[in-house]
Amino acid sequence: MNKIVKRPAVLAALVMGALALPAQASASSVAISPARGSTTALPATQISFLGAAAGTLGPISVVGSQSGRHAGRFRAYTSIRGTSFVPSKPFFPGEHVTVRAAWRPSKGRRVVLTDAFTVAVPAAVPLNEFPAVPGKPSDVQGFQSLPQMHPPVVTVHQPAGAASAPGYVFSSPYLGPGQWGTMISDSAGNLVWFREAPTGADAADFRTQVYRGRNQLTWWQGKTITFGYGLGVDVIADANYRTVSVVKAGNGLMADEHEFLVTSHGSAWVLAYSPVATNLSAAGGPANGIALDGVIQQVDIHTGLVMWEWHSLDHVAITESYSKAPPPTATGGVYDYFHINSLEVGRGGDLLISARNTWALYDINSRTGALVWRLGGKRSSFTLGPNVQFAYQHDARWLPNGEISLFDDEGGPPVKPPSRGEVIKLDLPAHTATLANQFVRTSGPLLTFSQGDSQSLPGGNWMVGWGGLPNFTEFDAHGQIVYDAQLPTGEFSYRTYRLPWAGQPTEAPAVIAKQSSACPPGAVRCPLLVREEIYASWNGATTVSFWQVLSGANASHLKPVVKAPKHGFETAIPAPRAKFFQVRALSASGKVLASSKVVRPTP
C-alpha cells in the first residue's frame, strides 16, 4: 500500500519549478508551470508564474537546447495574481529548456526563480468520430412554431412525485436520433430549452455554474473522437441564453469534454488530452508508441492565459493502467492509459480527479502538482473495504461530510456488473475506505460501457445519469427509485443533472397560425367550418403560465380574443378566423412577459 503523502509547510516550499528561491522569499507564493523536471510540455507552452504580480518579473532568460534564446512578453492574469511569459516562437520537440527570472515581490527584494523542463514530441492520432445511431420518427420531437428544431424525445417511465427533488433535467444528447446539443426538460419530459450544437459538433457536461455572481449555463462543444475524448471549447451563457464567454485550452491544446469548472474569482479548470511520442514497452507496447497524456489547466477566462498546468505522464506511470497497451509491433500505436474524466476542487484547494483506465482517484496538491494519495487502482493509498472497488469510474466528487461520490461504470469491458452510483467514506489516519452508500437500478439493472455521473441533490436524493446508455434515474437517500426516464435508444448524455433554473430568452416567442377545417367526430357530411389553430412556444422561457392570442383585420390594431394555459413546450390554441394574429406570453399573475411578431394564417 502506498503511504499517504503529508503536506507540512516544507512541502509547500517545493513549488512547481521554484526550487532556487533564497530562504527569505516565500517559496509557496509562486508556482511555475511547466513543472521542474517535466517531460511533457508542448512546443507552444507559455511559462506560467502563478502568484507573481504584474510588473514584478524581469529580466527573464528562456533558453532551448536546440532553439536557443527565446524572446517574448509578460501578460498578467485578471482573475488572481499571476503572470505568464509568452514566447514569441515555439520550442523544438524533444529539447531541454531552462528558465531563469528575477522576481521582486516587494520593494528592495530580488529573488531568482529557476525552472527546467523537457519538451515532448507531439504525435498525430486518427480523428475518427463515432457513427450516429439512426432512430424512428417517433424518437424525435417536432414543433409547428419552430419547424427547424428536432431534439430527441424524453420518455418518462416513473413520474416524479413528492419524493423527487425540484428542478429541471439537464442533458446533452449525442449519437442518437434527432439533433444533438444542450437540452433542458421538465420532469414530465416536456422540452424547456434546446440549442443545437454547431454543424459537425456535439455537446457535453451541460449544467449551471455561478459565474460573476450569477447562475449561468456552461457546457463543452466540439468533436468527440473515437479515442473517447473531445476537441473543442467551453461555453458560458447567461439566463437570457446569450453567450458570455468562450473558454479555450492553452499551450497548443484543445479543451476536452470531460470537465469545465468555473471558479468564483474568474478562472476555470479545463481538461485536455495530449498525444505524445512515448516508450510503451514497460506496459507491453511498442517502444515508439503514442500515449494520451491527461492534462489539467487552470485558465484565466478573460485573457485565455494558462495559469497552472499538470500532466499525468509526469506523475502516473503507464504501468498503472488496466487498459491494454497496443502490441509491441504496432508502430505508432496509441495508448489511452489514463483517461482523465473529472476534476473537483476540495476545501483546501487540492484537486480530486478521476482516471478511468487506472481505476483510481487522485488527490493532487494544486501548488506542487504532487500526488497526495491514490484511491483504488494498482497503488491505492487506502485499503478498500467490501464492495468499494470500482472500475472505469467517472465523476468523482467531494461531499460536504468529507465522503466521496462517483459513478462506477464497471463496463468497457464488463468487470463486476451492474453500473452504480457509489459513496465512499475515507478514514485518512487509518488509510481505509468503506462503502457508505450505493445506488443501483434494481428494476432492470444497467451496465454502461462509458461515461455517467452521480449528482447529490437537496434532501438526500441522487440523480444518476447512466452515460453511454440513454437512461437517467433519481434515487432517494435509501436507494429507492423516485424518478426514471430515458432518451431514445442509441442516444446518450455524458452527464445528466437535475438543477434549478430560471431563463428568459431575448428573442420573441415563436408563433404560427394555421387554418383548419373542423367536423364533428364520425360525421359523414358537415358544412366546411374553418377555424384558426395558433401554435405558440418560447424556447427557454421558464415563467410562462398563459398564452394570450390577439387578432384583427389590421396588423397594427389587434385585440385579445383568447387566453389559454401553457401546455408543454408548444401550446395549440383554437381561435376565431382573422387576417392577423399575435401571441403574448403571460406570467401567473397576468403580466406580459413578451410578445411575438404579427403573422398571417397559413393554409
C-alpha positions in Angstrom: 0.0 0.0 0.0 1.2 3.5 -0.9 1.9 5.7 2.1 -0.3 8.9 2.1 1.8 11.9 1.4 1.6 14.5 4.2 1.8 18.2 3.4 3.6 20.2 6.0 4.9 23.7 5.3 8.2 22.3 4.0 6.4 20.5 1.2 4.7 23.8 0.2 8.1 25.2 -0.3 8.7 22.7 -3.1 6.7 24.8 -5.5 6.5 23.8 -9.1 9.8 24.9 -10.6 10.5 27.4 -7.9 13.3 25.4 -6.3 16.1 28.0 -6.3 14.5 30.6 -4.0 16.6 32.2 -1.3 15.5 31.5 2.3 14.0 34.9 2.9 11.5 34.5 0.0 8.1 32.9 0.4 8.6 29.9 -1.8 4.9 28.9 -1.8 3.8 32.2 -3.2 4.9 31.4 -6.8 4.0 28.2 -8.7 5.8 27.8 -12.0 4.5 25.8 -15.0 5.7 23.7 -16.8 6.8 21.9 -13.6 10.5 21.4 -12.9 11.6 18.1 -14.4 8.5 17.8 -16.6 9.0 15.9 -19.9 5.5 16.6 -21.2 5.5 20.4 -22.0 4.3 21.2 -25.5 6.2 23.3 -28.1 3.6 26.1 -27.8 3.8 26.3 -24.0 4.0 29.5 -22.1 5.9 29.9 -18.8 3.3 30.5 -16.1 4.2 32.2 -12.8 1.1 31.8 -10.6 1.4 34.2 -7.6 3.8 36.7 -9.3 2.0 40.0 -9.8 2.3 42.0 -13.0 5.4 44.1 -13.1 7.3 42.1 -10.5 9.1 39.8 -13.0 12.1 40.5 -15.2 14.5 40.3 -16.7 13.9 36.7 -17.8 16.1 34.2 -19.7 14.4 31.3 -21.5 16.8 29.1 -23.5 16.1 26.0 -25.5 18.9 23.5 -26.0 18.1 23.5 -29.8 16.0 26.6 -30.4 18.3 28.9 -28.4 17.2 32.0 -26.5 13.5 33.0 -26.7 12.1 36.5 -26.7 8.6 37.1 -25.6 6.4 39.2 -23.4 4.8 39.1 -20.0 1.0 39.1 -19.7 -0.9 39.4 -16.4 -3.9 37.4 -15.3 -7.1 39.3 -14.5 -8.6 36.7 -12.1 -5.9 36.3 -9.5 -2.3 37.4 -9.1 0.0 35.9 -11.6 1.8 36.4 -14.9 2.7 34.3 -18.0 5.7 34.7 -20.2 4.5 34.1 -23.7 7.5 33.2 -26.0 7.4 34.7 -29.5 8.3 31.4 -31.1 7.6 27.8 -30.2 10.1 25.4 -28.6 11.5 22.4 -30.5 10.1 19.0 -29.8 12.4 17.0 -27.6 14.6 19.8 -26.5 15.5 20.8 -22.9 14.5 24.3 -21.7 15.9 26.3 -18.9 14.3 29.4 -17.3 15.8 32.0 -15.1 13.8 35.0 -14.0 14.2 37.8 -11.5 11.2 38.3 -9.2 10.7 41.4 -7.0 7.9 40.5 -4.5 8.4 43.8 -2.6 10.5 46.9 -2.7 14.2 46.3 -2.3 13.9 42.5 -2.6 15.1 40.4 -5.5 14.6 36.7 -5.9 15.8 34.4 -8.6 13.3 31.9 -9.9 14.6 29.0 -12.0 12.9 26.2 -13.9 13.9 23.4 -16.3 11.8 21.0 -18.3 11.8 18.9 -21.5 9.5 19.5 -24.5 7.5 16.4 -25.5 7.3 15.2 -29.1 3.6 15.7 -30.1 2.0 12.9 -32.1 -0.9 12.8 -34.5 -3.8 10.4 -33.9 -6.7 9.5 -36.1 -9.6 11.9 -35.7 -12.3 9.4 -36.5 -15.7 10.1 -35.0 -18.4 7.7 -33.6 -21.1 6.7 -36.1 -24.5 8.1 -35.5 -27.3 5.7 -34.5 -30.5 6.1 -36.6 -33.9 6.1 -34.9 -37.6 6.2 -35.7 -39.6 9.3 -36.5 -41.3 8.9 -33.1 -37.9 9.3 -31.4 -37.8 12.9 -32.5 -39.8 16.0 -31.3 -41.3 18.4 -33.8 -43.0 21.7 -33.4 -45.2 23.8 -35.7 -43.9 27.1 -34.4 -40.2 26.1 -34.6 -40.1 23.6 -37.5 -36.3 23.8 -37.6 -35.9 22.3 -34.2 -35.9 18.5 -33.7 -34.5 17.4 -30.3 -34.9 13.7 -29.2 -37.9 12.6 -27.2 -37.7 12.1 -23.4 -39.8 9.1 -22.2 -40.7 9.0 -18.6 -41.0 5.5 -17.0 -41.6 6.5 -13.4 -43.1 10.0 -12.9 -41.6 12.3 -10.4 -43.6 12.6 -7.2 -43.4 14.4 -3.9 -40.2 12.5 -3.0 -38.4 13.8 -6.1 -36.2 16.8 -5.8 -37.2 20.1 -7.6 -35.5 21.3 -10.7 -35.2 20.6 -14.4 -33.3 17.8 -16.2 -30.2 19.0 -18.0 -28.8 16.7 -20.7 -26.7 16.9 -23.8 -28.0 14.2 -26.2 -25.5 12.8 -28.7 -25.1 10.0 -31.2 -28.8 9.0 -31.4 -31.8 10.2 -33.4 -32.7 13.9 -33.6 -30.5 16.9 -33.3 -27.5 16.9 -30.8 -27.0 19.7 -28.4 -27.9 21.1 -25.0 -31.3 20.4 -23.6 -33.4 21.3 -20.6 -36.6 19.3 -19.9 -39.1 19.2 -17.1 -39.9 16.1 -15.1 -42.8 15.2 -17.4 -40.3 15.0 -20.3 -41.5 18.3 -21.9 -38.9 20.4 -23.6 -37.9 23.7 -21.9 -34.9 24.8 -23.9 -32.8 23.3 -26.7 -29.8 24.6 -28.7 -28.4 22.5 -31.5 -24.7 22.1 -31.4 -22.8 23.7 -34.3 -22.7 21.7 -37.5 -20.5 18.7 -37.2 -20.2 19.1 -33.4 -21.7 17.7 -30.3 -22.1 19.0 -26.7 -21.3 17.6 -23.2 -21.3 18.4 -19.5 -24.3 20.8 -19.7 -25.2 22.3 -16.4 -25.4 25.5 -14.3 -22.5 27.2 -12.5 -22.1 30.5 -10.8 -20.0 33.0 -12.8 -19.7 36.7 -12.0 -22.1 36.1 -9.1 -24.9 34.8 -11.3 -26.3 31.4 -12.1 -25.1 30.7 -15.7 -25.3 27.9 -18.2 -22.0 26.1 -19.0 -21.1 23.3 -21.5 -18.5 21.9 -23.8 -18.9 21.8 -27.5 -16.7 20.3 -30.3 -15.9 17.0 -31.8 -15.7 13.7 -29.9 -13.3 11.3 -31.5 -13.2 7.5 -31.1 -10.5 7.6 -28.5 -13.2 8.9 -26.2 -12.1 12.5 -25.7 -13.1 15.8 -27.2 -11.5 18.6 -29.2 -13.4 21.8 -28.6 -14.2 24.8 -26.4 -16.1 25.5 -23.3 -19.1 27.9 -23.3 -20.7 30.2 -20.7 -24.2 31.6 -21.4 -26.4 33.8 -19.2 -30.1 33.5 -18.2 -31.1 35.1 -21.5 -29.2 32.3 -23.3 -26.6 34.8 -24.7 -23.0 33.6 -24.8 -21.0 35.3 -22.2 -17.6 33.7 -22.8 -15.9 31.0 -24.9 -13.1 29.4 -22.9 -10.3 27.6 -24.7 -7.4 25.4 -23.5 -4.0 26.9 -23.9 -0.4 25.8 -24.8 -1.5 24.3 -28.1 -4.2 22.1 -26.8 -8.0 21.9 -27.3 -10.5 21.6 -24.4 -11.8 18.2 -23.7 -15.4 17.5 -22.9 -15.0 15.7 -19.5 -14.8 18.8 -17.2 -15.2 22.5 -17.2 -15.2 24.0 -13.8 -15.7 27.8 -13.2 -14.1 29.4 -10.1 -15.5 32.3 -8.1 -12.6 34.6 -9.0 -12.9 34.3 -12.8 -10.6 31.4 -13.8 -11.6 27.9 -15.0 -10.3 24.4 -14.7 -10.1 22.8 -18.1 -9.1 19.3 -19.1 -7.3 18.3 -22.3 -5.7 15.2 -24.0 -2.2 15.5 -25.4 -0.9 12.7 -27.7 2.8 12.4 -27.3 5.5 10.0 -28.5 6.2 7.6 -25.6 8.1 4.4 -25.0 5.3 2.0 -24.1 7.5 -1.1 -23.7 7.1 -1.1 -19.8 3.3 -1.8 -20.4 3.9 -4.3 -23.1 3.6 -1.9 -26.0 5.9 -0.6 -28.7 9.0 1.5 -27.9 7.9 4.0 -30.5 4.3 4.3 -29.3 2.0 7.2 -28.5 0.5 7.9 -25.1 -2.5 10.1 -24.4 -1.3 12.4 -21.7 -4.0 13.7 -19.4 -3.7 17.5 -18.9 -5.2 19.8 -16.3 -5.1 23.6 -16.9 -6.2 26.5 -14.8 -7.1 29.2 -17.4 -7.7 32.9 -16.8 -11.2 33.3 -18.5 -10.7 36.9 -19.6 -7.3 36.6 -21.1 -7.1 32.9 -22.0 -3.7 32.6 -20.4 -2.7 29.3 -18.7 -2.1 29.9 -15.1 -1.2 26.4 -14.0 -0.7 23.0 -15.7 -0.4 19.4 -14.7 0.4 16.3 -16.8 -0.5 12.7 -15.9 2.7 11.3 -17.5 4.8 13.3 -15.1 3.1 11.6 -12.1 1.4 8.4 -13.0 3.3 5.5 -14.8 1.8 3.8 -17.8 2.1 0.5 -15.9 -0.7 1.6 -13.5 -3.2 1.2 -16.3 -5.8 -1.5 -16.6 -6.2 -0.7 -20.3 -4.4 -3.0 -22.7 -1.4 -1.4 -24.5 -1.1 -1.8 -28.3 1.0 -4.7 -29.4 4.8 -4.2 -29.5 4.7 -4.5 -33.3 2.2 -1.6 -33.6 4.3 1.3 -34.9 2.7 4.5 -33.5 0.2 2.5 -31.5 -2.0 4.8 -29.4 -2.3 4.0 -25.7 -5.1 5.7 -23.7 -3.5 4.6 -20.4 -5.0 7.2 -18.1 -8.2 8.9 -19.4 -8.9 11.7 -17.0 -12.6 12.3 -16.8 -13.4 14.5 -13.8 -11.9 17.2 -11.6 -13.1 18.7 -8.3 -11.5 21.4 -6.1 -11.5 20.5 -2.4 -11.9 22.8 0.5 -8.2 23.1 1.0 -7.6 23.8 -2.7 -6.4 20.3 -3.6 -7.7 18.7 -6.8 -9.6 15.4 -6.8 -9.5 13.8 -10.2 -10.7 10.5 -11.7 -8.8 8.4 -14.3 -11.0 5.9 -16.0 -8.3 3.5 -17.2 -6.3 3.2 -14.0 -9.5 2.6 -11.9 -8.2 5.2 -9.5 -9.0 8.6 -8.0 -6.1 11.0 -7.2 -5.7 13.9 -4.7 -3.3 16.4 -6.2 -1.6 19.3 -4.4 -2.7 22.3 -6.5 0.5 24.2 -6.0 3.2 21.5 -6.4 1.3 19.0 -8.5 2.4 16.2 -6.3 0.1 13.3 -5.7 -1.2 13.3 -2.1 -2.9 10.0 -2.3 -4.5 7.4 -4.6 -7.8 5.7 -4.1 -8.3 2.5 -6.0 -6.1 1.2 -8.8 -2.9 -0.8 -8.5 -1.2 1.5 -6.0 -4.0 2.5 -3.7 -3.1 4.5 -0.6 -6.1 3.0 1.1 -7.2 -0.5 2.0 -10.6 -0.9 0.3 -13.4 -2.4 2.2 -16.1 -4.8 0.9 -17.8 -3.6 -2.3 -15.7 -0.4 -2.5 -13.6 -1.4 -5.6 -14.7 0.4 -8.7 -13.7 0.1 -12.4 -13.8 2.5 -15.3 -15.3 5.1 -13.0 -16.4 8.7 -13.7 -17.5 11.9 -11.9 -15.6 11.8 -8.5 -16.9 14.5 -6.1 -16.3 15.6 -2.6 -19.4 15.7 -0.4 -19.8 18.2 2.4 -19.2 15.5 5.1 -15.9 14.5 3.6 -17.1 11.4 1.7 -16.6 10.9 -2.0 -19.2 10.1 -4.6 -18.6 8.6 -8.0 -20.2 6.7 -10.8 -18.9 3.2 -11.0 -19.3 2.1 -14.6 -17.9 -1.5 -14.3 -18.2 -1.8 -18.0 -16.0 -1.4 -21.0 -15.3 -4.3 -20.9 -17.5 -5.6 -18.1 -15.8 -6.2 -14.7 -18.4 -6.6 -11.9 -21.9 -5.5 -13.2 -24.1 -3.7 -12.8 -23.1 0.0 -13.0 -24.0 2.0 -9.9 -23.7 5.3 -8.1 -21.3 4.9 -5.2 -20.4 6.9 -2.0 -17.2 6.1 -0.2 -16.1 7.1 3.3 -12.4 7.7 3.9 -10.5 7.2 7.1 -7.3 9.2 6.5 -5.4 8.2 9.7 -6.3 4.5 9.2 -5.8 4.6 5.4 -9.1 2.7 4.9 -12.1 3.2 2.5 -15.5 1.8 3.3 -18.8 1.8 1.3 -21.2 4.4 2.7 -24.0 4.0 0.1 -24.7 2.8 -3.4 -27.5 3.4 -6.0 -28.4 0.5 -8.3 -31.4 0.4 -10.7 -33.0 -2.7 -9.3 -35.9 -2.7 -11.8 -33.7 -3.7 -14.7 -30.0 -3.3 -13.6 -27.9 -1.4 -16.1 -24.4 -1.8 -17.4 -22.9 1.1 -19.3 -19.7 0.9 -21.3 -18.7 4.6 -20.6 -19.5 7.9 -19.1 -22.1 8.6 -16.4 -22.5 10.7 -13.2 -23.9 10.7 -9.7 -25.3 14.0 -8.5 -26.1 14.7 -4.9 -29.4 16.5 -4.6 -31.0 18.6 -1.8 -32.8 16.4 0.7 -30.6 13.4 0.3 -31.7 12.4 -3.2 -29.3 11.4 -6.0 -29.6 11.8 -9.8 -27.7 9.1 -11.7 -27.0 9.5 -15.4 -26.1 6.2 -17.0 -23.7 7.8 -19.5 -23.4 5.5 -22.5 -27.0 4.4 -22.0 -30.0 6.7 -22.7 -31.3 6.4 -19.1 -31.3 8.7 -16.1 -32.7 7.8 -12.7 -33.4 9.7 -9.4 -33.0 7.8 -6.1 -33.9 8.8 -2.6 -31.3 8.5 0.2 -32.3 4.9 0.8 -31.7 3.8 -2.8 -35.4 3.7 -3.8 -36.2 5.0 -7.3 -38.3 8.1 -7.3 -38.0 9.1 -10.9 -36.9 7.3 -14.1 -36.7 8.4 -17.7 -34.7 8.0 -20.8 -33.7 9.4 -24.2 -34.3 7.3 -27.3 -32.3 4.0 -27.8 -28.9 4.8 -29.2 -28.7 8.2 -27.6 -26.6 9.1 -24.6 -25.8 12.1 -22.5 -22.3 12.3 -21.0 -23.7 13.5 -17.7 -27.3 14.2 -16.7 -28.2 16.7 -13.9 -31.3 17.9 -12.0 -30.9 21.6 -11.4 -33.0 24.7 -10.6 -33.1 27.2 -13.4 -34.9 30.4 -14.4 -34.4 31.7 -18.0 -36.0 34.3 -20.2 -34.8 34.4 -23.9 -34.1 37.7 -25.7 -35.8 36.6 -28.9 -39.6 36.9 -29.2 -41.9 34.0 -28.7 -42.5 31.9 -31.8 -46.0 31.6 -33.3 -47.7 30.2 -36.4 -51.4 30.4 -37.3 -52.8 27.6 -39.4 -56.3 27.4 -40.9 -58.1 24.1 -40.3 -61.5 22.6 -41.1 -63.4 21.1 -38.3 -66.1 18.4 -38.5 -67.7 16.6 -35.5 -66.1 13.2 -34.9 -67.7 10.5 -37.1 -69.7 12.9 -39.2 -70.2 11.8 -42.8 -71.3 15.2 -44.0 -70.8 18.5 -42.5 -70.5 22.1 -43.6 -67.0 23.4 -44.0 -66.1 25.0 -40.7 -62.9 26.9 -40.9 -61.0 28.0 -37.7 -57.5 29.1 -36.9 -55.1 26.9 -34.9 -52.5 29.0 -33.1 -49.2 27.3 -32.1 -47.1 29.2 -29.6 -43.8 28.5 -28.0 -40.9 30.3 -26.4 -37.7 28.4 -26.3 -36.1 28.6 -22.9 -38.7 30.6 -21.1 -39.5 29.2 -17.6 -42.0 31.7 -16.2 -44.8 31.5 -18.8 -48.2 30.3 -17.4 -50.6 31.5 -20.1 -50.8 32.5 -23.7 -52.9 35.4 -24.9 -54.0 35.4 -28.5 -54.6 38.8 -30.3 -56.2 39.1 -33.7 -57.7 41.6 -36.1 -58.3 42.8 -39.6 -55.3 45.2 -39.4 -51.8 44.2 -38.3 -51.5 47.4 -36.2 -54.9 47.1 -34.5 -55.1 43.8 -32.7 -57.3 42.9 -29.8 -57.2 40.0 -27.3 -59.6 37.2 -28.3 -58.4 34.0 -26.4 -56.4 33.2 -23.3 -55.1 29.7 -22.8 -52.9 28.0 -20.2 -49.4 27.0 -21.3 -49.2 23.3 -22.0 -45.9 21.6 -22.7 -43.3 23.3 -24.9 -45.7 24.3 -27.6 -49.3 25.2 -26.9 -52.0 24.7 -29.5 -54.8 27.3 -29.2 -58.0 27.4 -31.2 -59.1 30.9 -32.3 -61.7 32.6 -34.4 -60.8 33.4 -38.0 -58.9 36.7 -38.6 -56.4 38.1 -41.0 -53.6 38.7 -38.5 -52.5 37.1 -35.2 -50.1 37.7 -32.4 -49.5 36.0 -29.1 -48.3 37.3 -25.7 -46.6 35.3 -23.1 -48.1 35.9 -19.6 -46.8 35.2 -16.2 -49.0 33.5 -13.5 -50.1 37.0 -12.3 -51.0 38.0 -15.9 -48.0 40.2 -16.5 -47.0 40.4 -20.2 -43.5 38.9 -20.5 -43.1 39.2 -24.2 -45.0 39.5 -27.5 -44.5 37.6 -30.7 -44.3 39.0 -34.2 -47.6 39.5 -36.1 -48.4 36.7 -38.5 -50.9 35.9 -41.2 -52.7 32.5 -41.2 -51.1 29.7 -43.2 -53.5 27.3 -45.1 
